Amino acid sequence: LDTARMLGVGCNVIRCTGGLTPEAVAAVAQSDADPLDPVIFDEFQCLPPDTQEALVAAAGAQRFVVCSGDPNAPDATPMPATLAGRTVVSQAMTPPSLEPIAAMMLSTQGFEKCDALGIKTVAFFKACEDTCSKE
């Protein structure tokens, strides 16, 4: 999402937890969003295989589709073979370095010295996490 914003491209994020109705799947297909804007289906593993297939089909063949989720979650539904047979990249999720992410987010908001400020921003939030209570 942040990368799309930085590139000036719209992005549609659809949260898949709680299940999606056939009407919601149809809304994806009938969306007035730019057909070149990517679609991200978050928590994709929560959906049954037929809904997974319907969502990807509704997004359209020309659109960049990202299906994110945790395949090792207790309630995870494996991706159907019909989808896995397409151009699919499976990438293990690892904790990223937060400093470049913070710097990139700051750059999209017009900050000029975003690299140095990104480092300080992450240090600030880490200090808050370590010293502040949840109250």
Order of alpha helices (4+ residues) and beta strands (2+ residues): alpha-beta-alpha-beta-alpha-beta-alpha-alpha-alpha
